[in-house]
Amino acid sequence: MIGLIELQDMEFYAYHGCYDAEKKVGGRFVVSLWLEYDASQPAETDNIKDALNYQTAYEVVEKQMKITSSLLEHVCKRIIDALFEEFPQLLTAQVDLSKMAPPIGGKMKSVTVTMKKEKEGFSDENEEIQEVNPTFQSTIFNLPMC
């Protein structure tokens, strides 16, 4: 049984960026995670020791956000690698990392880097999982409006 845990809009003040000022002054960052995992055991046992603990996932992200990097891609990779190291039951991890109000010379809410990684062999094991029928999707989205 595959489970999905989402940790949305975790906010951090950190010191990531290519410019010296960004590394000295810092800025606001928002991180969201999507973690697919083997949920079979915790679903049966009802024991937190068997689960992918989202408190621990938050702590993994928090630790990585404290390490200064020039590039958001570098931070995303570190977060993903640390999550796979922490959770053996993790199958897929996606990280969205947003830098709020980046210093680009104009007004902008944020810039976001998204990275995703699957456990080796996970896709091969789940080839029987089928996509939603495109005809069904078009039927849903072509319904007349009231």
BELMO-V345002 format. One record per run of one state. SS is the DSSP state (alpha for helix, beta for strand, coil for the rest). FROM is the first residue (numbers start at 1). TO is the last residue. If there is no record, write none. Layout:
ss from to
SS FROM TO
SS FROM TO
This chain:
ss from to
coil 1 1
beta 2 14
coil 15 19
alpha 20 25
coil 26 26
beta 27 38
coil 39 39
alpha 40 45
coil 46 47
alpha 48 50
coil 51 53
alpha 54 65
coil 66 71
alpha 72 86
coil 87 89
beta 90 100
coil 101 109
beta 110 118
coil 119 121
alpha 122 125
coil 126 133
alpha 134 141
coil 142 146
